[in-house]
Amino acid sequence: MKLDVKKLEWTREPNNSVIIEDKVEITTDPHTDLWQRTYYHFRNDNAPVLQMETEEKFFSFIVKTDFDSKHRFDQCGVVVYLDSDNWIKGSIEYENEHFQHLGSVVTNNGYSDWATTEIPATIKSMWYRLSRREDDFCIECSVDGETFQQMRICHMFNAQDSIKFGIYACSPEDSTFKSTFTNMEMTACQWPAHSGQQPD
């Protein structure tokens, strides 16, 4: 099911954005970010987030991102943002002209972690698939929108019922860039039930 992007709602609308048909463009504002406490000991909670709400416990959300990031930590991708202390994001964070970080952050009860792998800085497009199975989540990525690779499986303690999910973009340092989100759809859960060891 294609998402009607005009039904998505902002948590902190950016100064410059365009929403048309099946496309969202966000031009980031400088000094915007999502991070809570861990290691850096600061709290940043001012990135623009565009989401929809659902009570569906099993689904996948797919989106294609295109971006012209060129400054350290510029990023855009998928997000499950419940509140300031509880959220997930998956994205590419620019580092320098040689490499950038494909990764994810999971924040539970006000503490973030960050798991990454280095990819070439020349990559300027990425698909994401975010899947929910009750209060567990899987983030996957793809360069072609066909073959997805697992980035992260995680748990959200406060995602038992209705959640919000969607897209975000931000520039933590003194920079700005344009991110474009297309091909957004919500489908039946593409993350299959586990068929190995049974639950305790």
MARTIDREN-386414 format. One record per residue (C-alpha): residue in one letter; residue number from 1; y, z, x. Coordinates in nm, 3 decimals, decimal comma. Example, Ala and Ser with C-alpha at 12.3 -4.5 7.8 and 13.67 -1.06 7.14 Angstrom:
# residues 2
<atom><resn>A</resn><resi>1</resi><v>-0,450</v><w>0,780</w><u>1,230</u></atom>
<atom><resn>S</resn><resi>2</resi><v>-0,106</v><w>0,714</w><u>1,367</u></atom>
# end
This chain:
# residues 200
<atom><resn>M</resn><resi>1</resi><v>0,000</v><w>0,000</w><u>0,000</u></atom>
<atom><resn>K</resn><resi>2</resi><v>0,331</v><w>-0,106</w><u>0,146</u></atom>
<atom><resn>L</resn><resi>3</resi><v>0,588</v><w>0,169</w><u>0,149</u></atom>
<atom><resn>D</resn><resi>4</resi><v>0,909</v><w>0,122</w><u>-0,043</u></atom>
<atom><resn>V</resn><resi>5</resi><v>1,140</v><w>0,220</w><u>0,242</u></atom>
<atom><resn>K</resn><resi>6</resi><v>1,427</v><w>0,277</w><u>0,001</u></atom>
<atom><resn>K</resn><resi>7</resi><v>1,238</v><w>0,578</w><u>-0,137</u></atom>
<atom><resn>L</resn><resi>8</resi><v>1,224</v><w>0,748</w><u>0,202</u></atom>
<atom><resn>E</resn><resi>9</resi><v>1,460</v><w>1,043</w><u>0,245</u></atom>
<atom><resn>W</resn><resi>10</resi><v>1,662</v><w>1,152</w><u>0,547</u></atom>
<atom><resn>T</resn><resi>11</resi><v>1,645</v><w>1,482</w><u>0,724</u></atom>
<atom><resn>R</resn><resi>12</resi><v>1,963</v><w>1,444</w><u>0,930</u></atom>
<atom><resn>E</resn><resi>13</resi><v>2,085</v><w>1,089</w><u>0,874</u></atom>
<atom><resn>P</resn><resi>14</resi><v>2,211</v><w>0,913</w><u>1,190</u></atom>
<atom><resn>N</resn><resi>15</resi><v>2,561</v><w>0,771</w><u>1,212</u></atom>
<atom><resn>N</resn><resi>16</resi><v>2,427</v><w>0,416</w><u>1,233</u></atom>
<atom><resn>S</resn><resi>17</resi><v>2,122</v><w>0,301</w><u>1,035</u></atom>
<atom><resn>V</resn><resi>18</resi><v>2,019</v><w>0,007</w><u>0,819</u></atom>
<atom><resn>I</resn><resi>19</resi><v>1,749</v><w>0,009</w><u>0,549</u></atom>
<atom><resn>I</resn><resi>20</resi><v>1,656</v><w>-0,328</w><u>0,401</u></atom>
<atom><resn>E</resn><resi>21</resi><v>1,341</v><w>-0,448</w><u>0,225</u></atom>
<atom><resn>D</resn><resi>22</resi><v>1,059</v><w>-0,354</w><u>0,463</u></atom>
<atom><resn>K</resn><resi>23</resi><v>1,266</v><w>-0,272</w><u>0,770</u></atom>
<atom><resn>V</resn><resi>24</resi><v>1,452</v><w>0,032</w><u>0,901</u></atom>
<atom><resn>E</resn><resi>25</resi><v>1,690</v><w>0,017</w><u>1,197</u></atom>
<atom><resn>I</resn><resi>26</resi><v>1,813</v><w>0,332</w><u>1,365</u></atom>
<atom><resn>T</resn><resi>27</resi><v>2,074</v><w>0,332</w><u>1,638</u></atom>
<atom><resn>T</resn><resi>28</resi><v>2,043</v><w>0,671</w><u>1,798</u></atom>
<atom><resn>D</resn><resi>29</resi><v>2,321</v><w>0,921</w><u>1,855</u></atom>
<atom><resn>P</resn><resi>30</resi><v>2,346</v><w>1,082</w><u>2,201</u></atom>
<atom><resn>H</resn><resi>31</resi><v>2,209</v><w>1,434</w><u>2,253</u></atom>
<atom><resn>T</resn><resi>32</resi><v>1,960</v><w>1,422</w><u>1,964</u></atom>
<atom><resn>D</resn><resi>33</resi><v>1,608</v><w>1,556</w><u>2,007</u></atom>
<atom><resn>L</resn><resi>34</resi><v>1,311</v><w>1,752</w><u>1,872</u></atom>
<atom><resn>W</resn><resi>35</resi><v>1,174</v><w>2,031</w><u>2,093</u></atom>
<atom><resn>Q</resn><resi>36</resi><v>1,101</v><w>2,401</w><u>2,055</u></atom>
<atom><resn>R</resn><resi>37</resi><v>1,105</v><w>2,658</w><u>2,336</u></atom>
<atom><resn>T</resn><resi>38</resi><v>0,801</v><w>2,583</w><u>2,557</u></atom>
<atom><resn>Y</resn><resi>39</resi><v>0,876</v><w>2,551</w><u>2,931</u></atom>
<atom><resn>Y</resn><resi>40</resi><v>1,237</v><w>2,440</w><u>2,888</u></atom>
<atom><resn>H</resn><resi>41</resi><v>1,328</v><w>2,752</w><u>2,685</u></atom>
<atom><resn>F</resn><resi>42</resi><v>1,571</v><w>2,562</w><u>2,466</u></atom>
<atom><resn>R</resn><resi>43</resi><v>1,553</v><w>2,463</w><u>2,100</u></atom>
<atom><resn>N</resn><resi>44</resi><v>1,658</v><w>2,113</w><u>1,992</u></atom>
<atom><resn>D</resn><resi>45</resi><v>1,632</v><w>2,024</w><u>1,626</u></atom>
<atom><resn>N</resn><resi>46</resi><v>1,884</v><w>1,752</w><u>1,547</u></atom>
<atom><resn>A</resn><resi>47</resi><v>1,695</v><w>1,421</w><u>1,561</u></atom>
<atom><resn>P</resn><resi>48</resi><v>1,720</v><w>1,197</w><u>1,254</u></atom>
<atom><resn>V</resn><resi>49</resi><v>1,397</v><w>1,190</w><u>1,054</u></atom>
<atom><resn>L</resn><resi>50</resi><v>1,319</v><w>0,953</w><u>0,764</u></atom>
<atom><resn>Q</resn><resi>51</resi><v>1,020</v><w>1,060</w><u>0,554</u></atom>
<atom><resn>M</resn><resi>52</resi><v>0,834</v><w>1,056</w><u>0,226</u></atom>
<atom><resn>E</resn><resi>53</resi><v>0,656</v><w>1,349</w><u>0,064</u></atom>
<atom><resn>T</resn><resi>54</resi><v>0,293</v><w>1,350</w><u>-0,047</u></atom>
<atom><resn>E</resn><resi>55</resi><v>0,025</v><w>1,589</w><u>-0,169</u></atom>
<atom><resn>E</resn><resi>56</resi><v>-0,245</v><w>1,342</w><u>-0,065</u></atom>
<atom><resn>K</resn><resi>57</resi><v>-0,487</v><w>1,521</w><u>0,170</u></atom>
<atom><resn>F</resn><resi>58</resi><v>-0,653</v><w>1,209</w><u>0,314</u></atom>
<atom><resn>F</resn><resi>59</resi><v>-0,445</v><w>0,907</w><u>0,415</u></atom>
<atom><resn>S</resn><resi>60</resi><v>-0,320</v><w>0,694</w><u>0,704</u></atom>
<atom><resn>F</resn><resi>61</resi><v>0,037</v><w>0,583</w><u>0,772</u></atom>
<atom><resn>I</resn><resi>62</resi><v>0,091</v><w>0,269</w><u>0,981</u></atom>
<atom><resn>V</resn><resi>63</resi><v>0,417</v><w>0,144</w><u>1,132</u></atom>
<atom><resn>K</resn><resi>64</resi><v>0,531</v><w>-0,100</w><u>1,399</u></atom>
<atom><resn>T</resn><resi>65</resi><v>0,815</v><w>0,005</w><u>1,632</u></atom>
<atom><resn>D</resn><resi>66</resi><v>1,038</v><w>-0,219</w><u>1,842</u></atom>
<atom><resn>F</resn><resi>67</resi><v>1,298</v><w>-0,068</w><u>2,073</u></atom>
<atom><resn>D</resn><resi>68</resi><v>1,543</v><w>-0,144</w><u>2,353</u></atom>
<atom><resn>S</resn><resi>69</resi><v>1,533</v><w>0,201</w><u>2,514</u></atom>
<atom><resn>K</resn><resi>70</resi><v>1,672</v><w>0,215</w><u>2,866</u></atom>
<atom><resn>H</resn><resi>71</resi><v>1,771</v><w>0,575</w><u>2,936</u></atom>
<atom><resn>R</resn><resi>72</resi><v>1,556</v><w>0,877</w><u>3,019</u></atom>
<atom><resn>F</resn><resi>73</resi><v>1,385</v><w>1,035</w><u>2,714</u></atom>
<atom><resn>D</resn><resi>74</resi><v>1,501</v><w>0,766</w><u>2,465</u></atom>
<atom><resn>Q</resn><resi>75</resi><v>1,223</v><w>0,766</w><u>2,203</u></atom>
<atom><resn>C</resn><resi>76</resi><v>1,111</v><w>0,652</w><u>1,859</u></atom>
<atom><resn>G</resn><resi>77</resi><v>0,789</v><w>0,677</w><u>1,663</u></atom>
<atom><resn>V</resn><resi>78</resi><v>0,600</v><w>0,859</w><u>1,388</u></atom>
<atom><resn>V</resn><resi>79</resi><v>0,658</v><w>1,213</w><u>1,270</u></atom>
<atom><resn>V</resn><resi>80</resi><v>0,531</v><w>1,483</w><u>1,037</u></atom>
<atom><resn>Y</resn><resi>81</resi><v>0,830</v><w>1,712</w><u>1,000</u></atom>
<atom><resn>L</resn><resi>82</resi><v>0,772</v><w>2,018</w><u>0,783</u></atom>
<atom><resn>D</resn><resi>83</resi><v>1,055</v><w>2,234</w><u>0,913</u></atom>
<atom><resn>S</resn><resi>84</resi><v>1,230</v><w>2,327</w><u>1,237</u></atom>
<atom><resn>D</resn><resi>85</resi><v>0,928</v><w>2,518</w><u>1,371</u></atom>
<atom><resn>N</resn><resi>86</resi><v>0,641</v><w>2,298</w><u>1,248</u></atom>
<atom><resn>W</resn><resi>87</resi><v>0,613</v><w>1,928</w><u>1,321</u></atom>
<atom><resn>I</resn><resi>88</resi><v>0,428</v><w>1,649</w><u>1,503</u></atom>
<atom><resn>K</resn><resi>89</resi><v>0,571</v><w>1,342</w><u>1,672</u></atom>
<atom><resn>G</resn><resi>90</resi><v>0,411</v><w>1,045</w><u>1,848</u></atom>
<atom><resn>S</resn><resi>91</resi><v>0,622</v><w>0,801</w><u>2,048</u></atom>
<atom><resn>I</resn><resi>92</resi><v>0,710</v><w>0,632</w><u>2,375</u></atom>
<atom><resn>E</resn><resi>93</resi><v>0,970</v><w>0,816</w><u>2,583</u></atom>
<atom><resn>Y</resn><resi>94</resi><v>1,150</v><w>0,604</w><u>2,839</u></atom>
<atom><resn>E</resn><resi>95</resi><v>1,154</v><w>0,746</w><u>3,191</u></atom>
<atom><resn>N</resn><resi>96</resi><v>1,283</v><w>0,482</w><u>3,435</u></atom>
<atom><resn>E</resn><resi>97</resi><v>1,264</v><w>0,109</w><u>3,510</u></atom>
<atom><resn>H</resn><resi>98</resi><v>0,904</v><w>0,147</w><u>3,629</u></atom>
<atom><resn>F</resn><resi>99</resi><v>0,728</v><w>0,358</w><u>3,364</u></atom>
<atom><resn>Q</resn><resi>100</resi><v>0,761</v><w>0,545</w><u>3,037</u></atom>
<atom><resn>H</resn><resi>101</resi><v>0,553</v><w>0,812</w><u>2,861</u></atom>
<atom><resn>L</resn><resi>102</resi><v>0,331</v><w>0,727</w><u>2,567</u></atom>
<atom><resn>G</resn><resi>103</resi><v>0,265</v><w>1,064</w><u>2,415</u></atom>
<atom><resn>S</resn><resi>104</resi><v>0,276</v><w>1,320</w><u>2,141</u></atom>
<atom><resn>V</resn><resi>105</resi><v>0,424</v><w>1,661</w><u>2,071</u></atom>
<atom><resn>V</resn><resi>106</resi><v>0,272</v><w>1,918</w><u>1,838</u></atom>
<atom><resn>T</resn><resi>107</resi><v>0,487</v><w>2,213</w><u>1,735</u></atom>
<atom><resn>N</resn><resi>108</resi><v>0,327</v><w>2,505</w><u>1,555</u></atom>
<atom><resn>N</resn><resi>109</resi><v>0,521</v><w>2,821</w><u>1,468</u></atom>
<atom><resn>G</resn><resi>110</resi><v>0,815</v><w>2,734</w><u>1,692</u></atom>
<atom><resn>Y</resn><resi>111</resi><v>0,639</v><w>2,630</w><u>2,015</u></atom>
<atom><resn>S</resn><resi>112</resi><v>0,598</v><w>2,270</w><u>2,131</u></atom>
<atom><resn>D</resn><resi>113</resi><v>0,350</v><w>2,105</w><u>2,364</u></atom>
<atom><resn>W</resn><resi>114</resi><v>0,366</v><w>1,757</w><u>2,516</u></atom>
<atom><resn>A</resn><resi>115</resi><v>0,069</v><w>1,535</w><u>2,606</u></atom>
<atom><resn>T</resn><resi>116</resi><v>0,142</v><w>1,200</w><u>2,774</u></atom>
<atom><resn>T</resn><resi>117</resi><v>0,012</v><w>0,906</w><u>2,971</u></atom>
<atom><resn>E</resn><resi>118</resi><v>0,225</v><w>0,668</w><u>3,178</u></atom>
<atom><resn>I</resn><resi>119</resi><v>0,262</v><w>0,306</w><u>3,064</u></atom>
<atom><resn>P</resn><resi>120</resi><v>0,479</v><w>0,022</w><u>3,202</u></atom>
<atom><resn>A</resn><resi>121</resi><v>0,849</v><w>0,034</w><u>3,118</u></atom>
<atom><resn>T</resn><resi>122</resi><v>0,828</v><w>-0,332</w><u>3,014</u></atom>
<atom><resn>I</resn><resi>123</resi><v>0,650</v><w>-0,241</w><u>2,689</u></atom>
<atom><resn>K</resn><resi>124</resi><v>0,908</v><w>-0,258</w><u>2,410</u></atom>
<atom><resn>S</resn><resi>125</resi><v>0,687</v><w>-0,261</w><u>2,101</u></atom>
<atom><resn>M</resn><resi>126</resi><v>0,412</v><w>-0,032</w><u>1,973</u></atom>
<atom><resn>W</resn><resi>127</resi><v>0,216</v><w>0,025</w><u>1,652</u></atom>
<atom><resn>Y</resn><resi>128</resi><v>0,122</v><w>0,375</w><u>1,540</u></atom>
<atom><resn>R</resn><resi>129</resi><v>-0,134</v><w>0,502</w><u>1,290</u></atom>
<atom><resn>L</resn><resi>130</resi><v>-0,096</v><w>0,861</w><u>1,172</u></atom>
<atom><resn>S</resn><resi>131</resi><v>-0,391</v><w>0,995</w><u>0,973</u></atom>
<atom><resn>R</resn><resi>132</resi><v>-0,431</v><w>1,315</w><u>0,776</u></atom>
<atom><resn>R</resn><resi>133</resi><v>-0,752</v><w>1,496</w><u>0,687</u></atom>
<atom><resn>E</resn><resi>134</resi><v>-0,625</v><w>1,808</w><u>0,507</u></atom>
<atom><resn>D</resn><resi>135</resi><v>-0,445</v><w>2,014</w><u>0,775</u></atom>
<atom><resn>D</resn><resi>136</resi><v>-0,581</v><w>1,813</w><u>1,070</u></atom>
<atom><resn>F</resn><resi>137</resi><v>-0,412</v><w>1,500</w><u>1,203</u></atom>
<atom><resn>C</resn><resi>138</resi><v>-0,489</v><w>1,206</w><u>1,430</u></atom>
<atom><resn>I</resn><resi>139</resi><v>-0,230</v><w>0,987</w><u>1,603</u></atom>
<atom><resn>E</resn><resi>140</resi><v>-0,335</v><w>0,644</w><u>1,729</u></atom>
<atom><resn>C</resn><resi>141</resi><v>-0,149</v><w>0,355</w><u>1,892</u></atom>
<atom><resn>S</resn><resi>142</resi><v>-0,196</v><w>-0,020</w><u>1,920</u></atom>
<atom><resn>V</resn><resi>143</resi><v>-0,023</v><w>-0,305</w><u>2,102</u></atom>
<atom><resn>D</resn><resi>144</resi><v>-0,130</v><w>-0,564</w><u>1,843</u></atom>
<atom><resn>G</resn><resi>145</resi><v>-0,162</v><w>-0,374</w><u>1,514</u></atom>
<atom><resn>E</resn><resi>146</resi><v>-0,535</v><w>-0,447</w><u>1,502</u></atom>
<atom><resn>T</resn><resi>147</resi><v>-0,712</v><w>-0,235</w><u>1,764</u></atom>
<atom><resn>F</resn><resi>148</resi><v>-0,599</v><w>0,129</w><u>1,765</u></atom>
<atom><resn>Q</resn><resi>149</resi><v>-0,666</v><w>0,384</w><u>2,039</u></atom>
<atom><resn>Q</resn><resi>150</resi><v>-0,667</v><w>0,760</w><u>1,990</u></atom>
<atom><resn>M</resn><resi>151</resi><v>-0,370</v><w>0,949</w><u>2,132</u></atom>
<atom><resn>R</resn><resi>152</resi><v>-0,416</v><w>1,292</w><u>1,980</u></atom>
<atom><resn>I</resn><resi>153</resi><v>-0,615</v><w>1,504</w><u>1,735</u></atom>
<atom><resn>C</resn><resi>154</resi><v>-0,437</v><w>1,822</w><u>1,630</u></atom>
<atom><resn>H</resn><resi>155</resi><v>-0,403</v><w>2,094</w><u>1,369</u></atom>
<atom><resn>M</resn><resi>156</resi><v>-0,098</v><w>2,204</w><u>1,174</u></atom>
<atom><resn>F</resn><resi>157</resi><v>-0,119</v><w>2,559</w><u>1,046</u></atom>
<atom><resn>N</resn><resi>158</resi><v>0,142</v><w>2,506</w><u>0,774</u></atom>
<atom><resn>A</resn><resi>159</resi><v>0,019</v><w>2,172</w><u>0,637</u></atom>
<atom><resn>Q</resn><resi>160</resi><v>-0,218</v><w>2,298</w><u>0,370</u></atom>
<atom><resn>D</resn><resi>161</resi><v>-0,046</v><w>2,139</w><u>0,072</u></atom>
<atom><resn>S</resn><resi>162</resi><v>0,241</v><w>1,891</w><u>0,033</u></atom>
<atom><resn>I</resn><resi>163</resi><v>0,376</v><w>1,744</w><u>0,357</u></atom>
<atom><resn>K</resn><resi>164</resi><v>0,643</v><w>1,499</w><u>0,465</u></atom>
<atom><resn>F</resn><resi>165</resi><v>0,577</v><w>1,216</w><u>0,709</u></atom>
<atom><resn>G</resn><resi>166</resi><v>0,756</v><w>0,910</w><u>0,840</u></atom>
<atom><resn>I</resn><resi>167</resi><v>0,962</v><w>0,794</w><u>1,136</u></atom>
<atom><resn>Y</resn><resi>168</resi><v>1,221</v><w>0,923</w><u>1,381</u></atom>
<atom><resn>A</resn><resi>169</resi><v>1,433</v><w>0,812</w><u>1,676</u></atom>
<atom><resn>C</resn><resi>170</resi><v>1,652</v><w>1,005</w><u>1,918</u></atom>
<atom><resn>S</resn><resi>171</resi><v>1,828</v><w>1,008</w><u>2,254</u></atom>
<atom><resn>P</resn><resi>172</resi><v>1,816</v><w>1,355</w><u>2,413</u></atom>
<atom><resn>E</resn><resi>173</resi><v>2,062</v><w>1,268</w><u>2,690</u></atom>
<atom><resn>D</resn><resi>174</resi><v>2,395</v><w>1,083</w><u>2,687</u></atom>
<atom><resn>S</resn><resi>175</resi><v>2,264</v><w>0,747</w><u>2,564</u></atom>
<atom><resn>T</resn><resi>176</resi><v>2,201</v><w>0,534</w><u>2,258</u></atom>
<atom><resn>F</resn><resi>177</resi><v>1,959</v><w>0,253</w><u>2,167</u></atom>
<atom><resn>K</resn><resi>178</resi><v>1,837</v><w>0,058</w><u>1,865</u></atom>
<atom><resn>S</resn><resi>179</resi><v>1,490</v><w>0,113</w><u>1,721</u></atom>
<atom><resn>T</resn><resi>180</resi><v>1,337</v><w>-0,106</w><u>1,449</u></atom>
<atom><resn>F</resn><resi>181</resi><v>1,053</v><w>0,002</w><u>1,219</u></atom>
<atom><resn>T</resn><resi>182</resi><v>0,854</v><w>-0,255</w><u>1,020</u></atom>
<atom><resn>N</resn><resi>183</resi><v>0,513</v><w>-0,310</w><u>0,859</u></atom>
<atom><resn>M</resn><resi>184</resi><v>0,510</v><w>0,039</w><u>0,711</u></atom>
<atom><resn>E</resn><resi>185</resi><v>0,216</v><w>0,112</w><u>0,484</u></atom>
<atom><resn>M</resn><resi>186</resi><v>0,013</v><w>0,401</w><u>0,348</u></atom>
<atom><resn>T</resn><resi>187</resi><v>-0,361</v><w>0,342</w><u>0,321</u></atom>
<atom><resn>A</resn><resi>188</resi><v>-0,685</v><w>0,526</w><u>0,258</u></atom>
<atom><resn>C</resn><resi>189</resi><v>-0,764</v><w>0,746</w><u>0,556</u></atom>
<atom><resn>Q</resn><resi>190</resi><v>-0,874</v><w>0,529</w><u>0,850</u></atom>
<atom><resn>W</resn><resi>191</resi><v>-0,984</v><w>0,836</w><u>1,047</u></atom>
<atom><resn>P</resn><resi>192</resi><v>-1,350</v><w>0,875</w><u>0,950</u></atom>
<atom><resn>A</resn><resi>193</resi><v>-1,515</v><w>1,207</w><u>0,881</u></atom>
<atom><resn>H</resn><resi>194</resi><v>-1,693</v><w>1,354</w><u>1,183</u></atom>
<atom><resn>S</resn><resi>195</resi><v>-2,064</v><w>1,269</w><u>1,193</u></atom>
<atom><resn>G</resn><resi>196</resi><v>-2,173</v><w>1,486</w><u>1,486</u></atom>
<atom><resn>Q</resn><resi>197</resi><v>-2,203</v><w>1,865</w><u>1,517</u></atom>
<atom><resn>Q</resn><resi>198</resi><v>-2,177</v><w>2,037</w><u>1,181</u></atom>
<atom><resn>P</resn><resi>199</resi><v>-1,908</v><w>2,300</w><u>1,109</u></atom>
<atom><resn>D</resn><resi>200</resi><v>-1,991</v><w>2,664</w><u>1,182</u></atom>
# end
